[in-house]
Amino acid sequence: MTPDTIIEKLKTGDSKERNEAKAALEKLWRGKDNTTMVKKLIKEVDTFESIRDAENKAALVGNMKWALFALARSDFESAKRFVITNLQHQSGKVRKAAVHAADYLIMSLYTDPESMGGKEKLTKEETKRIERDRARFVAFIEELETLHEKHHDKKYDTYEYITNLPPSPYKSIEMTISRLLDIPAYQRIYTEHKQKKGEYDEPEIPTWMDCTWRRVPCGKEVCHVCGDEATQIPGGEGHVSDATNSPETIFEEVAHSLEEALTMVRKHAEEMGIDITGTNNIIAPPKPKQFLLYRKVEEWHEAVHSIVEDAITAGSLWIHTEAAADLFWYTHVLSSKVYRQLCNRWSREKEGDLDMVDYDYTKRVLQECLTTLQKSLAELSLLKTGQKGELMLYLGRLKDLEKQILEI
């Protein structure tokens, strides 16, 4: 299928033809000779509004990819205008495609020395380019924030999470801002800009966050987790103090979504021989088991879990106590929070960046978990049970781990 045929099917074809064109285009992107396709797609930016059907517009926006990347490298303002215009389109499908197109727009920027291939010393020209591209990134976010306010409606204030917002330009713009600023490297650029302007206020952890991990939440009606607004939390009705449904988990999913996308994009680009070194500063944190301390904590967690299973099999009555309930609950919380804090430390060592608000909050959570677990294990160890010796053993091991955990 020729480049002209691909473009025509994207612009005017039905669902079947658009899918055929998309498949052909993906094959073409993976080939060595895709310069012609890039040039032809770039020309479509100027005539984009002539496409009548929203489905076809969405197809073209969603498949611009490397053409948009190339356009942004040569004419960033035109590429930016294309993305911003379509983020406000009346069709949700076009807006969704534009949200993902923004990834390629930002990947075109050289935002730090790593973007230049990790050189030890940059030329004056390279330094100026980084400064220029950082300014472009900041200007893009600020323009999105202005549009975000423009499209705001009071009804949106009742929604706690982006995913729950009704389809609208407001939602698409907020998703784009969130996807980008949840990446530590980009967040740091924007935060530094705000600090220089004296507009940055250190965020505070809301009190309702405690209810996302505590076994016994506050139970107040005004709480975002326990009260009426708890139903706004995806996957939950009423109280959702559970590690799998907590707002924290949802935040992390949003934070990782673009990182995962960019990882795949970089791999694709390498196959095509396209230079996207500007994305090298997007590095996902290590997996849990890559941290030695996490493996130690998880080994302790699994051992305690095994003790609990034996007690259940033996019909031991202690498993029905409050102390046992705390033990079951906080062993899970401890593992997840240890990993989170290890990622905070990794970010500081790797990126030279540390979110002190999250770090301090996570440290407080870890302290409370450790105190509660030691208390429950101590109480259970006093009971005459078949697991008494093992419970005492793992109380001691937890105390050995305590110092390492709090020193993360």
C-alpha positions as CSV (number, residue, x, y, z in Angstrom):
1,M,0.0,0.0,0.0
2,T,1.5,3.3,-1.1
3,P,1.8,6.3,1.3
4,D,-0.9,8.2,-0.6
5,T,-3.3,5.2,-0.4
6,I,-2.7,4.9,3.4
7,I,-3.4,8.6,4.0
8,E,-6.5,8.5,1.8
9,K,-8.0,5.5,3.7
10,L,-7.3,7.2,7.0
11,K,-9.0,10.4,5.8
12,T,-12.0,8.9,4.0
13,G,-12.2,5.2,4.6
14,D,-14.6,3.2,6.6
15,S,-13.6,1.2,9.8
16,K,-12.2,-1.7,7.8
17,E,-10.2,0.5,5.5
18,R,-8.9,2.6,8.3
19,N,-7.6,-0.5,10.1
20,E,-6.0,-1.8,6.9
21,A,-4.3,1.6,6.5
22,K,-3.1,1.6,10.1
23,A,-1.6,-1.9,9.7
24,A,0.2,-0.8,6.6
25,L,1.4,2.3,8.2
26,E,2.8,0.4,11.2
27,K,4.7,-1.9,8.8
28,L,6.0,1.2,7.0
29,W,7.2,2.8,10.2
30,R,9.2,-0.3,10.9
31,G,10.9,-0.1,7.6
32,K,14.0,1.8,6.7
33,D,12.5,4.1,4.1
34,N,9.7,6.1,5.8
35,T,10.9,9.6,4.9
36,T,8.3,10.0,2.2
37,M,5.5,8.9,4.6
38,V,6.7,11.4,7.2
39,K,6.7,14.3,4.7
40,K,3.3,13.5,3.3
41,L,1.7,13.2,6.8
42,I,3.2,16.5,7.8
43,K,1.5,18.2,4.9
44,E,-1.9,16.8,6.2
45,V,-1.6,19.1,9.2
46,D,-2.4,22.1,7.1
47,T,-5.5,20.5,5.5
48,F,-6.7,18.6,8.5
49,E,-9.9,20.6,9.0
50,S,-11.1,19.6,5.5
51,I,-11.7,16.0,6.8
52,R,-15.4,15.8,7.5
53,D,-15.8,12.7,9.6
54,A,-14.6,12.7,13.2
55,E,-13.7,9.0,13.0
56,N,-11.3,9.7,10.1
57,K,-9.9,12.7,11.9
58,A,-9.2,10.6,15.0
59,A,-7.6,8.0,12.7
60,L,-5.2,10.5,11.2
61,V,-4.3,12.2,14.5
62,G,-3.8,8.8,16.2
63,N,-1.4,7.7,13.4
64,M,0.7,10.8,12.9
65,K,3.2,9.6,15.5
66,W,6.7,10.0,13.9
67,A,5.5,12.5,11.5
68,L,4.4,14.7,14.4
69,F,7.7,14.0,16.1
70,A,9.6,15.1,13.0
71,L,7.3,18.2,12.6
72,A,7.9,19.2,16.2
73,R,11.7,19.0,15.7
74,S,11.5,21.4,12.8
75,D,8.4,23.5,13.7
76,F,7.4,23.0,17.3
77,E,4.8,25.7,17.4
78,S,2.8,24.2,14.4
79,A,3.0,20.7,16.0
80,K,1.9,22.1,19.3
81,R,-1.0,24.0,17.8
82,F,-2.2,20.8,16.1
83,V,-2.2,18.9,19.4
84,I,-3.8,21.7,21.4
85,T,-6.6,22.3,18.8
86,N,-7.5,18.6,18.7
87,L,-7.5,18.3,22.5
88,Q,-10.5,20.6,22.4
89,H,-12.3,18.9,19.5
90,Q,-15.9,18.1,20.0
91,S,-15.3,14.4,19.2
92,G,-14.1,12.4,22.2
93,K,-12.2,10.0,19.8
94,V,-10.3,12.9,18.3
95,R,-9.4,14.2,21.7
96,K,-8.3,10.8,22.9
97,A,-6.0,10.5,19.9
98,A,-4.6,14.0,20.7
99,V,-3.8,13.0,24.3
100,H,-1.5,10.3,22.9
101,A,-0.2,12.5,20.2
102,A,1.1,14.8,22.9
103,D,3.6,12.1,23.8
104,Y,5.4,12.5,20.5
105,L,5.3,16.2,20.7
106,I,7.1,16.3,24.0
107,M,9.5,13.5,23.0
108,S,10.9,15.8,20.3
109,L,12.3,18.1,23.0
110,Y,15.8,18.1,24.4
111,T,15.2,18.8,28.1
112,D,18.4,17.8,29.8
113,P,22.0,16.7,29.1
114,E,20.8,13.1,28.8
115,S,18.9,14.2,25.8
116,M,22.2,15.0,24.1
117,G,23.4,11.4,24.6
118,G,24.8,11.8,28.1
119,K,27.7,14.0,27.2
120,E,30.0,15.1,30.0
121,K,30.4,18.5,28.5
122,L,27.9,20.3,26.3
123,T,28.6,22.9,23.7
124,K,27.1,26.4,24.1
125,E,24.7,25.6,21.3
126,E,23.5,22.4,23.0
127,T,23.1,24.2,26.3
128,K,21.0,26.8,24.6
129,R,18.9,24.2,22.9
130,I,18.1,22.5,26.3
131,E,17.1,25.9,27.7
132,R,14.9,26.6,24.7
133,D,13.2,23.2,24.8
134,R,12.7,23.4,28.6
135,A,11.0,26.8,28.0
136,R,8.9,25.2,25.3
137,F,7.8,22.4,27.6
138,V,6.8,24.9,30.3
139,A,4.9,27.1,27.8
140,F,3.0,24.0,26.6
141,I,1.9,23.1,30.2
142,E,1.0,26.7,31.0
143,E,-1.1,27.0,27.9
144,L,-2.9,23.7,28.8
145,E,-3.5,25.0,32.3
146,T,-5.1,28.2,30.8
147,L,-7.3,26.1,28.6
148,H,-8.1,23.8,31.5
149,E,-9.5,26.8,33.4
150,K,-11.4,28.0,30.3
151,H,-13.2,24.7,29.9
152,H,-13.9,24.3,33.7
153,D,-17.4,23.8,34.9
154,K,-18.6,23.6,38.5
155,K,-20.0,20.2,37.9
156,Y,-16.5,18.8,37.5
157,D,-15.6,19.7,41.1
158,T,-17.7,16.8,42.4
159,Y,-15.3,14.3,40.7
160,E,-12.3,13.1,42.7
161,Y,-10.5,11.3,39.9
162,I,-9.7,12.2,36.2
163,T,-11.0,8.8,35.0
164,N,-14.4,9.5,36.5
165,L,-14.9,12.9,34.7
166,P,-17.4,12.9,31.9
167,P,-16.0,13.0,28.4
168,S,-15.0,16.7,27.6
169,P,-12.1,18.9,26.5
170,Y,-11.6,19.6,30.2
171,K,-11.0,15.9,30.9
172,S,-8.7,15.5,27.9
173,I,-6.6,18.5,28.8
174,E,-6.3,17.4,32.4
175,M,-5.3,13.9,31.3
176,T,-2.5,15.4,29.2
177,I,-1.2,17.6,32.0
178,S,-1.3,14.7,34.4
179,R,0.4,12.2,32.1
180,L,3.3,14.6,31.6
181,L,3.8,16.0,35.1
182,D,3.6,12.6,36.6
183,I,7.0,11.9,35.0
184,P,9.6,13.0,37.5
185,A,12.0,14.6,35.0
186,Y,9.2,16.7,33.5
187,Q,7.7,17.5,36.9
188,R,11.0,18.7,38.1
189,I,11.4,21.1,35.1
190,Y,8.0,22.6,35.8
191,T,8.4,22.8,39.5
192,E,11.8,24.6,39.1
193,H,10.0,27.1,36.8
194,K,7.3,27.7,39.4
195,Q,9.8,28.1,42.2
196,K,11.7,30.8,40.2
197,K,8.4,32.7,39.7
198,G,7.6,32.3,43.4
199,E,4.3,30.4,42.5
200,Y,5.1,27.0,43.9
201,D,3.5,25.8,47.1
202,E,4.7,22.6,48.6
203,P,1.8,20.2,48.4
204,E,0.4,18.6,51.5
205,I,-0.9,15.0,52.0
206,P,-4.6,15.2,52.6
207,T,-5.8,13.6,55.9
208,W,-8.1,11.2,54.1
209,M,-5.1,9.4,52.6
210,D,-4.7,7.7,56.0
211,C,-8.0,5.9,55.3
212,T,-6.6,4.3,52.2
213,W,-4.2,2.1,54.1
214,R,-5.4,1.9,57.7
215,R,-7.4,-1.2,58.6
216,V,-9.9,0.9,60.6
217,P,-10.5,4.2,58.8
218,C,-12.0,7.4,60.3
219,G,-15.6,6.6,59.2
220,K,-16.5,10.3,58.8
221,E,-19.1,11.3,56.3
222,V,-16.9,14.2,55.1
223,C,-14.0,11.9,54.3
224,H,-13.2,11.3,50.6
225,V,-12.7,7.6,51.3
226,C,-15.2,6.8,54.0
227,G,-18.1,9.3,53.3
228,D,-20.4,9.8,50.4
229,E,-17.6,10.8,48.1
230,A,-16.1,7.4,48.5
231,T,-18.3,6.2,45.7
232,Q,-16.3,8.4,43.3
233,I,-13.3,6.1,43.8
234,P,-12.9,3.7,40.8
235,G,-13.6,0.1,41.6
236,G,-15.1,0.8,45.0
237,E,-18.4,1.5,46.7
238,G,-18.4,3.0,50.2
239,H,-15.2,2.3,52.2
240,V,-12.3,1.2,50.0
241,S,-9.4,1.0,52.5
242,D,-7.7,-1.7,50.4
243,A,-4.3,-1.8,48.8
244,T,-5.7,-2.7,45.4
245,N,-8.3,0.0,45.2
246,S,-6.7,2.9,47.1
247,P,-6.3,6.3,45.5
248,E,-2.6,5.9,45.9
249,T,-2.6,2.9,43.6
250,I,-4.7,4.9,41.1
251,F,-2.1,7.7,41.2
252,E,0.7,5.3,40.6
253,E,-1.1,3.8,37.6
254,V,-1.4,7.2,36.1
255,A,2.2,8.0,36.9
256,H,3.5,4.8,35.2
257,S,1.2,4.9,32.1
258,L,3.3,7.3,30.1
259,E,6.5,5.8,31.2
260,E,5.4,2.4,29.9
261,A,4.2,4.0,26.6
262,L,7.5,5.8,26.1
263,T,9.5,2.6,26.8
264,M,7.6,0.9,23.9
265,V,8.0,4.0,21.7
266,R,11.7,4.1,22.3
267,K,12.1,0.4,21.3
268,H,10.0,1.1,18.2
269,A,12.1,4.1,17.3
270,E,15.4,2.2,17.7
271,E,14.1,-0.4,15.2
272,M,13.4,2.5,12.8
273,G,16.7,4.2,13.4
274,I,14.9,7.4,14.6
275,D,16.8,9.6,17.1
276,I,14.6,10.1,20.2
277,T,17.4,10.5,22.7
278,G,15.2,13.2,24.2
279,T,13.3,10.5,25.9
280,N,16.2,8.9,27.7
281,N,15.5,10.8,30.8
282,I,12.3,8.9,31.3
283,I,13.4,6.0,33.5
284,A,11.0,3.7,35.3
285,P,12.0,2.7,38.9
286,P,13.3,-0.9,39.4
287,K,10.9,-3.7,40.0
288,P,10.3,-4.6,43.7
289,K,12.5,-7.7,43.9
290,Q,15.4,-5.7,42.5
291,F,15.7,-4.1,45.9
292,L,17.5,-6.3,48.5
293,L,15.6,-4.8,51.5
294,Y,12.2,-5.4,49.7
295,R,13.2,-9.1,49.2
296,K,14.0,-9.3,53.0
297,V,10.6,-7.8,53.9
298,E,8.7,-9.9,51.5
299,E,10.5,-13.1,52.8
300,W,9.3,-12.0,56.3
301,H,5.8,-11.3,55.0
302,E,5.5,-14.8,53.3
303,A,6.7,-16.5,56.5
304,V,4.0,-14.8,58.6
305,H,1.5,-15.6,55.9
306,S,2.5,-19.3,56.2
307,I,2.0,-19.2,60.0
308,V,-1.5,-17.7,59.5
309,E,-2.3,-20.5,57.0
310,D,-1.2,-23.2,59.4
311,A,-3.3,-21.6,62.1
312,I,-6.4,-21.5,59.9
313,T,-5.8,-25.2,59.0
314,A,-5.5,-26.1,62.6
315,G,-8.6,-24.1,63.5
316,S,-6.7,-21.9,66.0
317,L,-9.0,-19.3,67.7
318,W,-6.4,-16.6,67.8
319,I,-6.9,-15.8,64.1
320,H,-10.2,-14.2,65.1
321,T,-8.7,-11.6,67.4
322,E,-8.1,-7.9,66.7
323,A,-4.4,-8.5,67.0
324,A,-4.6,-11.1,64.3
325,A,-6.6,-8.8,62.1
326,D,-3.9,-6.1,62.4
327,L,-1.3,-8.7,61.6
328,F,-3.0,-9.8,58.4
329,W,-3.7,-6.3,57.2
330,Y,-0.4,-4.5,58.0
331,T,1.9,-7.2,56.7
332,H,0.5,-6.3,53.2
333,V,0.7,-2.6,53.8
334,L,4.3,-2.8,55.1
335,S,5.5,-4.5,51.9
336,S,3.9,-2.0,49.6
337,K,5.1,1.0,51.6
338,V,8.7,-0.3,51.8
339,Y,8.7,-0.5,48.0
340,R,7.3,3.0,47.7
341,Q,10.0,4.4,50.0
342,L,12.7,2.5,48.2
343,C,11.5,4.1,44.9
344,N,11.7,7.5,46.6
345,R,15.3,6.8,47.6
346,W,16.1,5.5,44.1
347,S,14.6,8.7,42.6
348,R,16.9,10.8,44.8
349,E,20.0,8.8,43.9
350,K,19.2,8.4,40.2
351,E,17.4,11.7,39.3
352,G,18.8,13.9,42.1
353,D,15.2,14.5,43.0
354,L,13.2,13.7,46.1
355,D,9.6,14.5,46.9
356,M,10.0,15.3,50.6
357,V,6.3,15.5,51.3
358,D,5.7,11.9,50.0
359,Y,9.0,10.7,51.6
360,D,8.0,12.0,55.1
361,Y,4.5,10.8,54.8
362,T,5.6,7.3,53.7
363,K,8.1,7.2,56.6
364,R,5.3,8.0,59.1
365,V,3.1,5.2,57.6
366,L,6.0,2.8,57.9
367,Q,6.6,3.7,61.5
368,E,2.9,3.2,62.3
369,C,2.8,-0.2,60.5
370,L,5.9,-1.4,62.4
371,T,4.5,-0.3,65.7
372,T,1.2,-2.0,65.1
373,L,2.8,-5.2,63.8
374,Q,5.1,-5.5,66.7
375,K,2.2,-4.9,69.1
376,S,0.0,-7.5,67.5
377,L,2.9,-10.1,67.4
378,A,3.7,-9.4,71.0
379,E,0.1,-9.9,72.1
380,L,-0.3,-13.1,70.0
381,S,3.0,-14.5,71.4
382,L,1.5,-14.3,74.9
383,L,-1.3,-16.7,73.9
384,K,-1.0,-20.5,74.3
385,T,-1.1,-21.4,70.6
386,G,0.6,-23.9,68.4
387,Q,2.3,-21.0,66.6
388,K,3.6,-19.3,69.7
389,G,7.3,-20.0,69.0
390,E,7.1,-18.9,65.4
391,L,5.3,-15.7,66.3
392,M,8.0,-14.8,68.7
393,L,10.7,-15.6,66.2
394,Y,9.2,-13.3,63.5
395,L,8.6,-10.6,66.0
396,G,12.3,-10.6,66.6
397,R,13.1,-10.6,62.9
398,L,10.7,-7.7,62.4
399,K,12.6,-5.7,65.0
400,D,15.9,-6.5,63.2
401,L,14.3,-5.1,60.0
402,E,12.9,-2.0,61.6
403,K,16.1,0.0,61.6
404,Q,16.8,-0.7,57.9
405,I,13.3,0.2,56.9
406,L,13.2,3.5,58.8
407,E,16.7,4.4,57.4
408,I,15.6,4.1,53.8
